[in-house]
Amino acid sequence: MSPSLSEKPMPDLLTGQKSKTDVDPLTDPNFQTVGESWVNNPSMTCRDVNVFYSDKQAIADVSLDIGRNEVIAMIGPSGCGKSTFLRCLNRMNDTIDICRVEGEITLEGKNIYDKEMDIVFLRARVGMVFQKPNPFPKSLYDNVAYGVRLHGLANNKSELDDIVESSLKKAGLWREVSDRLDKPGTGLSGGQQQRLCIARAIAIRPEVILMDEPCSALDPIATAVIEELIDDLRQQYSICIVTHSMQQAARVSQRTAYFHLGKLIEIGSTSDMFTNPTHPLTEGYITGRFG
């Protein structure tokens, strides 16, 4: 009988004793990501991505594909680089003066770091939902309509009304707010505000949605609603979610990527990752031995 996860030998994470691979892959020049990083017909591709804050390296040689109509979860201990990597996917790191990104990231085959890339248009195609709900100090209607107006996606008021209604329905919020669209978005509960932000993101017809711990500030009931919404949305979008909750990653994603010390340690199907992880660091994190 094969040993259970908790019975398998683990590296000594305090002394640095090796087991299968070095416990500090960031300094191991021979380290290679475990698992299959590529998918057929990806929406986005990332190749040899490195991120630096001044002279400090935060991400090292990360390569992976983001598939169509799938949820990929990025997990790992605090400070492992998963959120930094996520922000590379729509160039949010451009807002940090000391941040430098190397490597290639493509969206539908075009390098998003090309000098000719329109960053505003990129962020419409790769939407972002942040950890803390951030509705604009505007009405519910204007929150959803804001990006549509900015990008000229509606030709008239009737089209704009349809987009607002459709987006709120996709975000599972329409029935709760349809009779008060003129009320401030900031007056909603935390879970409703997060769904409003999701509606705002999908109103501008993105191809990819990035979610940085979207449920960390929500109660269990609101979290369950968001998770159900994520599963519905993947039928139309590619979704990348950063989460500290392994249970959430197991519930909502089809693929999981485990980060440690800025390296992509292991990537594969979520079911395989959580039942039979290959790398000892992945196993240690999933079994709760560290993190």
N, C-alpha and C positions, 0 to 999 in steps of 0.2 A: 504494500500500500504506500502510495506517495505521501510525503509529509504535507501537513497543512501549511498555510502561509505562515502561521505563527511558529511552526516548528522548523522551518527552513533556516539554514545558517545565514547570519547577517553580518555585514562588516561592522567593525567597532567604529562607530561614527565619532567617537571622542578622540581615540588614539590615532585614527587614520589607517588601521590595519586593512589590507586589501582582501576583497572577496569577489572573485570573477573580474571585477573592474575596479579601478581606483575610485575611492569614495569622493574624490574631488576632481570630477571630470573637466572642470574649467582649466586645470593646469596639466591635463593629460593630452599631449599632442596627438596621440594615437586614438583618442576616443571617437567613436562613431555612434550616432543615434541608433537605438534599438527599435526595430519595427519598420513598418512600411510608411514612409513619409509622403509617398506620391499617390494620387488617385487619377482615374481616367477623366478626361475633359474637365479639369478644375476651373473654378471661377477665379481663384487667385493662386499665384505661385510665389513662393519665397525661397530664395537661393542665397546661402552663405551670408545671412544677415548678421551684421555686427552693429552694436549700438554703444556709443561712448558718451559719458558726461564729463566733459573736459578730458582728463587723461585716465579716467576710471571706466573700465569696460563693464557694461551691464548685460549685454547680450553677446554671445560668441558663437558664430558659425551655425546659425539656426536655418534649417531648410525644411519646408513642408508645403503641402498643397492644401487648399481649402476647397472642398467639393461642393457641387451644386446641391441645393435642397437637402443640406445636412446641417446638424449642429455639431460643432467641434468644441469640446471643453478644454480649457487650459488650466491645469491645476499645479500646485506646488507650494512649498513653504513661503511665508512672507519674505519679500525681498529677492525672490528667485528670478524675477524678470518677466513674468507672464503679462503683467499690465503694461510694462514698457514695450514689449513686443506687440501687444494688441494695438497700442497707439501708433505703431509704425504703419499699420495697415491703412490708415487714412491720413497719415502725416500730421497727427496731432502733436507729435514731438517737435515739429517745426516751431511751435510756440515757445520752446525752451532754448534760449540762446546758446547754452553750453552743450547742447545735445548734437551729436553727429551720427548719421546712419550710413552704413556701407552695405554693399550687396545689392541684390535685385529683387524687387517685389513687383509683380505684374497683376493687372486686373484685365481680364479678357485679352491677355497677350501683350498689353502695353505697359511699359515700365512707369509706375506711378511717381518715381523720382526723376523722371525726365524733365528737363528744363522747360519743355513746352506744355507740361501738364498744368491744367487749370485746377488749382487746389480747391476752389469753391465748388467746382463741378465734381471733383473727386469726392468731396465730403458729402455731396448729394447722392452719389452712387454707392458710397460706403458709409452708411449712417452709424451713429454712435448713441448708445444709451448708457448714462453714467451711473456710478454707484449710488449717489444721492439724487433723488428726483429734482429736476431743475426747470419747472415750468416758468415761462416768461410771465412778468407781471401784466398780463393781458387777459382778455376773456378766453374761455375755452375754445371758442370758434377761432379767434385770432392766433392762438397758440398753434393749432393744427394748420391754419391757412398761411402762416408766416413764410415758411419755406416755399410753398406753392407760388405765392406772390413774388418772392425773391427771384425764383428761377423762371417765372413766366409760364407756368405749367397749365394755367386755366385761361381760357379766352374770354370768359364772361362770368358773371356772378352765379349763374346757374351751374356752370361747370365746377366752380369753386365750391359751391354748396354740396355738390355730389361727391367731390373728393374728400371734403371734411367728413361727411356722413360715412362714406365708405371706409375711411381710415379709422374712425372711431369704432365702427362695427368690427373691423379686423382686430382692433385692440381690445375688443370685448367691453367697451365703455359706453356705447351708444345708448343702450337702454337706461343706463344710470344717469345720463346727463343731457339727453336729447331735449328736455324741456327747460334747460337753463344754460344754453350755450353762450349767453351774454354775461354769465357770472365769471368771476376771476378763477383762473386755473389754480391759483395758490390756495383756494378755499377747499380743495378736495382733500381726501385722506391720503396718507402716504402711498398706499397701493394704487389708488386711483390716479395720483399724480404721476406715478411711474408708467402706468398704462397710457396716460395722456402724452408723456414723452415718447413712448413707443409709437403712438398714433402720429405724432409730429414727425418722427423719423420716417415712417413708411409712406406718409403723404407725398413725399417727393420722389417716390418710386425708386428706392435704392435696389441694388443687386445683392449687397452684403450688409448685414447688420452686426455691429460690434456691441457687445454688452459687457461692461466692466463691473462685475459683482452687482447685478441689478436688483438682487433681493436682500442684500446684506442689511439694509435699514428697515426691512419690512417684517411684519408679524407672520406667523405660519399660514394663516388663512390667505393673506395677500400674496405670500410667496407661492402657494399652490395655484392661485389664479394666474400669476405670471408664468409659472412653469407650464401650465396647460396652454397658455397663449403661445409660448415659444414653440411647442410641438405643432401647433396649428400654423404658425408663421413659416416654419421650415418647408412647407409645401410650395412656397413661393420665393423664399429667399435662402441664401447661405447665411448661417448664423455662427459667430464666434463668441463664446462666452467664457469670461474669466470668473472662476468661483473658488472660494475657500471651502465650500461644502462638497465633500466627495459624494455624499448622498444625492445632492442636486445634480452633480455631473453624471452620476449613474442613471438618474431619472430622465434627464432631458437630452443627452447627447448620444450620437452614434459613434463618434470617434473621440478619443481623449489624448491630449499631449501633456506629458509630465515634464516640468521645468525644475532645474536645480542649479543654483549658482550661475545663472545666465545661460546654461546649456539646455538644449532639448534632449532629455535623457531617453525617453521612450515615447512612442506614439503607436496607436493601433486602435482596433475596435474597442469600444467602451466595455463590452461584456468580457472580452479577453483580458483587458487591462485590470479589471477589478476582481477577476476570478483566478487569473494565472499570470501575474506580471513577470516579465523576464529579468529585468535589471534589479539588483538588490536594493538600490536606492528607491526605485518605484515601489517595491514591496515594503520597504521600511516606512515610507510615507503612508501608503494605503493601510497598513496594519497598525498605524499609530505609534510607531517606535520613535518617530521624531516628526517635527513640523508644527 
